[in-house]
Amino acid sequence: MTERPIGWVGIVRLGLIQASLGAVVALATSTLNRIMVIELALPAIVPGALVALHYAVQVLRPRMGYGADVGGRQTPWIVGGMAMLASGGVCAATATAWMGTNLGCGMALAALGFLLVGIGVGAAGTSLLVLMAKRVEAGRRAAAASILWLMMIAGIAITAIVAGRLLDPFSPARLVAVTGCVCAATLLVSCLAIRNIEGPAHLPASGSAAPGFFTALREIWSEPRARRFAQFVFVSMLAYSAQELIIEPFAGAVFALTPGQSTSLTGLQHVGVLTGMLVVALVGSRTGGMRVRSMQFSTVGGCLGSAAAILVLACSRMIGTAFPLRIVIVALGMANGVFAVSAIGSMMGLAGAGRSSREGVRMGLWGAAQAVAFGLGGLLGPGASDIARAVLGSPIAAYSAVFVGEAALFLVAACLAAGVFRDAADRASPDAQPIGKIRAAQPG
């Protein structure tokens, strides 16, 4: 029996879950980060290690996706993941408050909290994308990916504004209370949003036993498209995350921008990201959905545009104060937005391309690649700039060298994406087949 596709209302409901997920993660990785460094005067490596821990544990995403595949439903994993995420958020806030009086116990509890946050994000985030891949029509996937991302950003922004006001005047008890209220609200919203969307479980046919996890993972890795797409996700997200952490230091060192001005610059970059995402969503909606070639164009084009903008930044020292920094940063953000939302749409389209009943493992593999890339990018971007500064003796030359390296990563990502979609196009009728309908031949 073919299930009815999820409409726009259902997509927005699922977007509420993504917004809830982003709200809790932002509290854990940003607000608690600041409190540890400023209010508690701890070394920045402490929250940095905790954030890295929450990324590292997401290598379990393929196993979580496998569990949902075997069980035949995504809803339990979404609800369970959000419950674990909310518990982790409260645990991390309590640990941060405890650090003020007992650093050792607080650190141990914080490690547990960030582990729960990472596992919760992996379980809920992976299953949410799998559900959308299965139930959202191919023609709506680009717009659906944009809606998910925009609602996540909205959730982060609203939480930051509301929680920021409630946290003043700051006290450890107030931190725990505010975090607890936010986590409880996000869990309630998620449970209400997912209610009655999925329907009954779809289990394998009687008599067909599901393979073990490692067997399923090896099968997915043996699929050329799944493997290449995992490589594309890793390389592109490594470049994306590495650039984010050095834009503001670069603006301060090269253009002497104040902290407020550099923060505004980051805001302009995010405006560009949102604009790029909206452009992809609108084009996809007006053309009746993203086809193989149009999806390839936006994904590869976004990577190439990101590489070009970063290379222009690398050459900024040659132009000096006349360099149009804000314009280039907005262009970089737009290119980032185009490739990011196209990549998410591609994930949803390619999740079902290959062996049947493996959508969760594929999405988990790609989600794990993204998480590991984000964790490494947060370390390699600033680390590479420090090493380049020591070798080259000039901060300006160091940032230029790092930007060239990031541009090279985006070029590699563009080549990988072109290979993925070339293979997909070869298996589909020219320009006529939506990417979500492509199926790989079953291995003999």
Buried (B, 14 or more C-beta within 10 A) or exposed (E): EEEEBBEEEBBBBBBBBBBBBBBBBBBBBBBBBEBBBEBBEBEEEBBBBBBBBBBBBBBBBBBBBBBBBBBBBBBBBBBBBBBBBBBBBBBBBBBBBBBEEEEEEBBEBBBBBBBBBBBBBBBBBBBBBBBBBBBBEBBBBBBBBBBBBBBBBBBBBEBBEBBEEBBEEEEBEBBBBBBBBBBEBBBEBBBEBBEEBBEEEBEEEEEEEBBEBEEBBEBBBEBEBBBBBBBBBBBBBBBBBBBBBBBBBBBBBBBEBEEEEBEBBBEBBBBBBBBBBBBBBEBBBEEEBBBBBBBBBBBBBBBBBBBBBBBBBBEBBEEEEEBEBBEBBBBBBBBBBBBBBBBBBBBBBBBBBBBEBBBBBBBBBBBBBBBBBBBBBBBBBBBBBEBBBEEBEBBBBBBBBBBBBBBBBBBBBBEBBBBBBEBBBEBBEEEEBBBBBBEBEEEE
